[in-house]
Every structure is written in structure tokens, then in C-alpha cells.
Amino acid sequence: MKKGLTYLLVAGVMVASLATVSFAMKTHEGMIKGEVTKIDGEMVTVKDAEGEEHMLHVDPESSKKEGEITVGAMVEADADDKGHAKSIKVEAMKEMDKDMKK
């Protein structure tokens, strides 16, 4: 009986963990415009004007890239329903925008 309850508890914890990971890896489809806040390998996180973060996969072989993608860059990306960037274009650097306003 105790063994069965232990298995049930472990299974419940695993399901909850997978749901959390799935929610954290939320992807977005369509045009995304905002600031690059993080780059982790081929994954690029973009924060839009509403403060929502979008995680995009930028494939070096299949994603069309214009400009150098760096943290702080303002970008516009076209993503598919799985979060793969079909294209990503650097619009400006945030620091450059601040300098131009002075």
C-alpha cells in the first residue's frame, strides 16, 4: 500500500514539473518586436512593449538574420507557431537610442 502511494506521489510531482517547464517555455507566433534580454545558444528572449517575454529559436541555418543579435538590441522577428524565428531583424541598439535622444 505504501509503495503504491509513493509511486502515485512521484508521478504527481513529475506531471507538475512537466507542466511548469511547458509553461516556462511558452512560445509565440507572428510578428514580435522588442528588446533582446537574453541569448542562450540558439535561444533568444525578446521582451515586448507590454513587458511580455517571448522565447525564440534562431537557427543559424534556416532563420533569416539581418544585423548582429546582441543583448540590448531592439529586434523585429517573425516566428512560427513552435517559436522558431523565420526571420529576425535588428532595428537598433537600445544604447544608441538613448544617445540619440540627448
PyMOL commands that set and color helices and strands:
alter all, ss='L'
color gray80, all
select helices_A, chain A and resi 2-24+94-101
alter helices_A, ss='H'
color red, helices_A
select strands_A, chain A and resi 30-40+43-48+53-57+64-66+73-79+85-93
alter strands_A, ss='S'
color yellow, strands_A
deselect
rebuild
show_as cartoon
